[in-house]
Amino acid sequence: MSASGTRPARTAALFLAPFFVVFGVFTVYPLVLSAILAVQQTHGPEHATFVGLDNFKALLGDPDFRKAVRNTIVYTLGSVFIQLPIALGLAMLLNQPGLKGRGIYRLIFFSPQLMGLVFVAMLAALVFEGRTGLLNVALENTLGRVIQPGDLLFWIPALEGVRWQMFPWLQTFIMPMLIVASLWMYVGYNMVYFLAALQNIDKSLVEACAVDGAGPIRRFWNVTVPSIRPVGSFVVLLSIIGSLQLFELPYIILEQSGGPQNRGLTIVMYLYQSGFESGDLGYASAIGWVLALMLIALALGQIWIMRREER
């Protein structure tokens, strides 16, 4: 190869070098180190014993890990089947022709995303707290005068004798509370994706469907859903990946614990507790690799589904 031919290659390598250095230091090296830790049992940063796959075998029989997986799946299902339909509904409302103040509404719904999960968690703790929480105080001052403990509403055994001002959001209904808190955070965020997809729908398809006599429901299923399917698949995958990595929201609201009977324990919270509170970084690394494999499997499954739909 001539000198003139090697010069572009050297220039490209020079520009790519920073990326490979950063990728190697902050991605490849941590992955290799975590893989090594996953087959060890550690007692602090300086004492490690090789245990092979014992950490992964222990996870299979760990009731706390199973509880964390179950809680995380419940939260993920809530994110997909409650949060995303609400986001799509808001996007369809804002996509109505002739709607005034569309930009203001979009900003209002998206603004919680600008505050961050830590702020949302602190705000949710103030809202759902038992004695002085804003929600319980409002319920006590309104419904508490009409519906008394022992009425039909309180047929759940765990709520026997509970007053509105003591409604146990942070004790009995932790996962529903986390789902509601995340709605305020992420509905507007996902709404922006859906709104962008709706605005790119070919209007001639909608008009042709209307000329054929199709009503709003048929137009939605036959035109809107197929047109926004690529964006919808992306939003679903993004929501699932984010939900499986839930940490800050329950960690702050439940004051660094999993709540009563670990009702709010998630996979990442259990990873943190195992690695940084119990000191077993090997067990925590095994949890991390199980979570990583779950995410990889979901991503591959989503890609497979999208390719089948394109055929």
N, C-alpha and C positions, 0 to 999 in steps of 0.2 A: 504494500500500500504506500502511496506517495505521501510526502510530508503534508501536502495540501489536503489529502484525504483524512489524515489523522487529526488535523487541527479542529474540525467540527466535533469529532468524537471527544477530544480532550475538553473542549469548551462545554459540551453537554455534560460530561462527567463532573466538571467543576461546579456547574449549576445544580446538579443532582446530589452532590456530596453532602450539603447541609441536611437535606431531607433524610438520606440514609443514616447519617450520624444521629439525628434526633429520633428516627424510627428505631434504630438499634438500641439506643440508650433507654428510651422511654416505653418501648413496646416489646421488642425481642428479648432484651435482658430481663425485664420483669416476668415475662411469660416463662422463660427458661427457669428462672429462680423459683417461681411459684410451682412449676412442675416438680422441681427437686424437693421443695418443701412438702408437697402433697404426699410424698412417700416417706415422710419422716414424722416423728413425734418430737416436738420441741418443748423445752422447759426454759423459757427465756430466750434471749437472742443468741446465747453462746453454747447451749446444750441441746443437741439434736441426736436422735436415735433412729436408725433406719428401720421402718416397719412395713415396707412394701405397700400392699393394697389394703392394709388393715384399717386405715382411715376411712376408705370408701366402704368397707364392710361394716364399720361401726355406724356410718351414716344410715345404712339400711335399717338398723335396729334402734336408731335414736328417736325417741318420741318427740323431743323438742324440734328436731329437724323436720319430722313429718308434719308437726303442727305449723311450722314456719312455711313449708311448701303449701299446705292446705290454705293457710291465710293469704299467702301471696296469690294463689290461683283464684280465690274468691275476689280479691281486690282487682285482679286482672279481668275477670269476667264482668265485674261491675264497670270497669273502665271501658270495655268494648261494647257491652250491650246496654249501658245506660248513658255513658258520657258521649259516645260517638253519635247515636241517634239524636240526642239533644243538639249537638254541634251541627249536624246536617240540617235539622229543623230550623235553627237560627240562621244558617247560611241561606236556606231557601226563602226565609222571610226577608232577609236583607237583599236578596236577589230580585225581589219583586220590582217590575218596571214602575217608574214614577215615584219610588219611595224617597221622601225628602230626609235629609240628614243622615244618609247612609254612612258617610265617613265618620260622623260622630258616634253612631251606634257601634260601628266596627271598632273604634278606639275604646269605647266603654267596655265592650265584651272582651277585648284583647288585653286591656290594661292590667289585670291581675298577673299576667305573665311577666310583666316588667318588674314585679316586686320580689319574685323569688320564693322558693319553697320554705325557707326559714321564716320569712315574714308571714306567709300563709299559715304555717304551723302554729306560730305564736298567736295569730288572730283566731285560729280555730280553737286553740286551748281556752281563750277568753270566752268564746261563744258557747262551747259545749261543757264548760266546767259545771260541776254538780250544784253547788250552793249559790254561787254568784254569777254563773254563766248567763250571758245575755239571752240565749234561747230559753233556758229554764225559767228565768225571771219573767220573760214575756209570756210563756205558757202558763205560769202560775197566776199572772195578773189577768189573763183572758180566760182560757179554758178551765183553769183551776176553780173558777167561781161557778162553773156549770157542771163539769165532770169531776166527780170525787173518786178517791181510791176505793176499789172494790166494785166499780162500775164495769160494764162489759169491756171497756177499753183495756182494763188491767187484768185480763184473763190469764196472762203469762205468769207462771208461778214466781219467776224471779222478780216480778214487779209488785208482788203482794204487799200492800201497805205503803207503797211509794207515793210521795207527793210530787206534784209537777216540778217543784223547785229542787227536788232531789232526784230527778230523772237520771238514771245511771248511763249516760252516754259513754263516759270514759271507763266504765266497768263492764257493762253487759253488751253494749252495742258499739264496740270499738270499730269493727270493720265497716258497718254502715256509715259511721261517723267519718271514717277516713275516705270513703267513697264520695260522700257529700262534700267534704272539704276539697277533694281533688277536682270535683266538678267546677268549682269556682275558679280553680287555677288553670284548668286545661280545656274547658269547653270553648272558650274564645280562641285559644291557640289552634285547635283543630278546625274551628269554624272558618278560619282564614283559608286553610287548604281547600275545604269544600267550596267556599265561596269562589275561589279562583277557578276551580274545576267547573262550577256551574256557569260562570261567565264565559267559559270557552266552549260551551255546547253550541253546536251548529243550530242556529235558530230555524233554518229551513226544515230540519228534521221535526222540530216541535210543531211548526206550522203545518207540515204535511200530515202529521199524526192527528192534529186538531181537525183538519179538513176531512180526514177519514172518519170523523165522529168519535174519536177517543176522548174519554173524560180525563180529569186531572190524575186519577189513580193509574189509569192505563198509560198515560203519557209519562208518569213518573217511573213505572216499571219497564216500559219499552224503550224509552229514550234517555231519561235522566240517569238511571242506574247504570246502563251499559256505557254511557258517555263518561261518567265519573269513576268507573271501576278501577282504572289504573291508580288514580289519586286515592281512592278509597282503600285499595289494597296497601298502598304505602302508609296511609294514616293508621290502619289497623295494625300493621307490623310495628310501626313506631310506638303506638300505644302499648302493645304487648311487651315490647322490649323495655320501655320505660317503667311499666307496672311491675315487671319481674325484678327490677332493680330498686324498688321502693325502699327508702331508708330515712330520709330527713323528716318526713311528715310524722310517722309514728314515733320516731326517736325523740323528737322535741315535745310532741303533745303528751306522750306517756312518760316523760321525764327519764329518758335513757333506759327504759325497761320495756318488756313485752306486754305490760299490763296484767291485770288479774288472769291467772291461768293461761298466760301467754296468748291471750286473744288477739293481741296486736303484733305478735312477733312475725317478722318477715325473714326471707332467706338472707338478705344482706345484713339485717340487724343481727341475726344469729352468727353470721360470719364475723361481724365486728366483735360480738361478745366472746366468741371462741378465740379470736386472735389477739385482741387487745385488752380484754378483761380477764380471761382465763389464762392467756399466755401461750396457748398451743397454736402457733402459726401453721404447723403442718395440717392440723384438723381444719383450720380456717381456709387454707389453700385448697384442701379437698372440696370444701363447700363451694369455693369460688369456681373450681373446675366443673363441678356438677352444674352450677348455674350457667357457666359458659357453654357447656354442651347443650343445655336446654335452649339457650338463645340461638346457637348454631343450627340446631334441629328445626327450630321455628323458622329461621331465615331460609333454610334450604326448602322446607315445606312450602313456604310462601312463594319462593321462586318457581318451584315445581307446579304449583297451582296456577300461577300467572302464565307460565309457558303453555300449559294445557288449554287455558282459555284463549290464548292467541292463535292456536291452531284452527 
